[in-house]
Amino acid sequence: MFLLASTISGSSTVFERFLFFFVIFLIVFAFIGPVLYLIYSIGLYKMGKRAGIKNSWLVFIPPLNGYIIGKILGPNRVRFLGQNITNPEIIIPLTPFIMGITTSLASWGSGGAGVLFYIIFVVVNLLGTIFLLVCNYQLLKMYKGDDAKILFILSLVFPIIWPFLIFSMRNADPVDSVYNYDDYNDYYYTE
């Protein structure tokens, strides 16, 4: 306790205070981040199991959780740039990789090529972010119905609630009528 009191006492410099609070911030988020990811992953895992998706454990591997989200959404639920996305389980996990590649390309070029790479970076990352947000909204709408709009806006303003929203949907059945369960091989089942 003495160390804490002497660290933030009046004799410390502004930089020392900043450094102290920055280290505390990092320690807190080093603990909270994995806990929130675990809550999010458990929720998606249960949703995948309820949907009858094989290999639902993939949600615990960060880039591959998009595959399970895509499988939960199913074909033709996501509409982006006027097109129905028939295989979201492939496109959702690839989107962050494509965004990362364009980010790397943007840092390479100089002169005219650098400007071109930067424009490509901005366009691809903007479209990728919007696409992933559309997928998240569709997932929320699938399980929360009319409440999805306000919950989605709240999750944009306060992103910390997203893992809890996913976790709250883990035992729910879809509420919308987009799915024809017979055509999708009884995609959803209850245990």
C-alpha positions in Angstrom: 0.0 0.0 0.0 2.9 2.3 0.7 4.2 1.8 -2.8 0.8 2.7 -4.2 0.6 5.8 -2.1 4.1 7.0 -2.8 3.7 6.3 -6.5 0.7 8.7 -6.9 1.8 11.2 -4.3 2.5 14.8 -5.1 6.2 14.1 -5.4 5.9 12.0 -8.6 6.0 13.5 -12.0 3.2 13.6 -14.5 5.0 10.9 -16.5 5.3 8.6 -13.5 1.6 9.0 -12.8 0.7 8.3 -16.4 3.0 5.3 -16.5 1.5 3.9 -13.2 -2.1 4.2 -14.5 -1.1 2.8 -17.9 0.5 -0.3 -16.3 -2.7 -0.8 -14.1 -4.8 -0.4 -17.3 -2.7 -3.1 -19.1 -2.9 -5.5 -16.1 -6.7 -5.1 -15.9 -7.2 -5.6 -19.6 -4.8 -8.5 -19.8 -7.2 -10.2 -17.4 -10.5 -8.9 -18.7 -9.8 -9.5 -22.4 -9.4 -13.3 -22.2 -12.3 -13.6 -19.9 -14.6 -11.7 -22.3 -13.3 -13.8 -25.2 -14.1 -16.9 -23.2 -17.6 -15.7 -22.5 -18.1 -14.9 -26.2 -16.6 -18.2 -27.3 -18.7 -20.3 -24.9 -21.9 -18.5 -26.2 -21.0 -19.1 -29.9 -20.0 -22.7 -29.1 -23.4 -23.4 -27.5 -25.2 -21.7 -30.4 -23.2 -23.8 -32.9 -24.0 -27.0 -31.0 -27.7 -26.1 -30.9 -27.6 -25.5 -34.6 -26.0 -28.9 -35.2 -22.7 -27.6 -36.5 -19.9 -30.0 -36.5 -16.6 -28.8 -35.1 -18.2 -26.0 -33.1 -15.1 -26.0 -30.9 -13.5 -23.9 -33.7 -15.0 -20.8 -32.0 -12.2 -20.9 -29.5 -9.6 -20.2 -32.3 -9.9 -16.5 -33.0 -9.9 -16.4 -36.8 -12.0 -19.4 -37.2 -14.9 -18.2 -35.0 -16.2 -16.5 -38.2 -16.7 -19.9 -39.8 -19.1 -20.9 -37.0 -20.9 -17.5 -37.2 -21.3 -18.1 -41.0 -22.6 -21.6 -40.4 -25.1 -20.3 -37.8 -26.3 -17.6 -40.2 -26.6 -20.1 -43.0 -27.0 -19.4 -46.7 -28.7 -16.3 -48.1 -29.3 -14.6 -44.8 -26.6 -11.9 -45.3 -27.2 -9.4 -48.1 -24.2 -7.2 -48.9 -23.8 -4.7 -51.8 -27.0 -6.1 -53.4 -25.8 -9.7 -53.4 -26.9 -12.6 -51.2 -24.0 -14.2 -49.6 -24.5 -17.9 -50.1 -21.4 -19.1 -48.2 -20.8 -16.8 -45.2 -18.9 -19.5 -43.4 -16.1 -19.0 -46.0 -16.3 -15.2 -46.5 -16.6 -14.1 -42.8 -13.3 -15.7 -41.7 -11.5 -14.6 -44.9 -12.5 -11.0 -44.5 -10.0 -10.1 -41.6 -7.2 -11.8 -43.5 -7.9 -9.8 -46.7 -8.1 -6.6 -44.6 -4.7 -7.5 -43.0 -3.1 -8.1 -46.4 -4.3 -4.7 -47.7 -3.0 -3.1 -44.6 0.4 -4.6 -45.2 0.3 -3.4 -48.9 -0.5 0.1 -47.8 2.7 0.3 -45.7 4.9 -0.9 -48.6 4.5 1.6 -51.4 5.8 5.1 -51.8 5.0 7.7 -54.4 2.1 6.9 -56.8 2.1 3.2 -55.8 1.8 4.1 -52.2 -1.2 6.3 -52.8 -2.8 3.5 -54.8 -2.2 1.0 -52.1 -3.5 3.4 -49.5 -6.8 3.9 -51.5 -7.2 0.2 -51.8 -6.5 -0.2 -48.1 -9.2 2.3 -47.2 -11.8 0.9 -49.5 -11.2 -2.8 -48.6 -11.0 -2.1 -44.9 -14.1 0.0 -44.9 -16.1 -2.6 -46.9 -14.7 -5.4 -44.8 -15.7 -3.7 -41.5 -19.2 -2.9 -42.8 -19.6 -6.5 -44.0 -18.6 -7.9 -40.6 -21.0 -5.5 -38.9 -23.8 -6.5 -41.2 -23.1 -10.2 -40.3 -23.1 -9.4 -36.6 -26.4 -7.5 -37.0 -27.9 -10.4 -38.9 -26.8 -12.8 -36.2 -28.4 -10.6 -33.5 -31.5 -10.1 -35.6 -31.8 -13.9 -36.0 -32.0 -14.4 -32.2 -33.3 -11.2 -30.8 -35.8 -10.1 -33.5 -37.0 -6.5 -33.3 -34.8 -5.8 -30.3 -31.7 -6.4 -32.5 -31.6 -2.8 -33.7 -31.2 -1.2 -30.3 -29.0 -3.9 -29.0 -26.7 -3.6 -32.1 -26.4 0.2 -31.6 -25.7 -0.3 -27.9 -23.0 -2.8 -28.8 -21.4 -0.3 -31.2 -21.4 2.4 -28.5 -20.4 0.0 -25.7 -18.5 -2.9 -27.4 -17.9 -4.6 -24.0 -21.5 -5.9 -24.1 -21.1 -7.9 -27.3 -19.7 -11.1 -25.5 -22.6 -10.9 -23.1 -25.2 -10.6 -25.9 -23.7 -13.7 -27.6 -23.6 -15.5 -24.3 -27.3 -14.6 -23.7 -28.3 -16.2 -27.0 -26.5 -19.5 -26.3 -29.7 -21.5 -25.4 -32.1 -19.6 -27.7 -33.7 -20.6 -30.9 -33.9 -18.2 -33.9 -37.0 -16.0 -33.7 -37.1 -14.8 -37.3 -38.9 -16.7 -40.0 -36.2 -16.5 -42.6 -35.2 -20.1 -42.2 -37.2 -22.9 -43.7 -36.1 -25.6 -41.4 -37.2 -28.5 -43.7 -35.0 -27.1 -46.6 -32.0 -26.8 -44.4 -32.0 -30.4 -43.1 -33.5 -29.5 -39.7 -30.6 -27.2 -39.1 -31.7 -26.3 -35.7 -32.3 -28.9 -33.1 -32.8 -29.0 -29.4 -31.0 -31.4 -27.1 
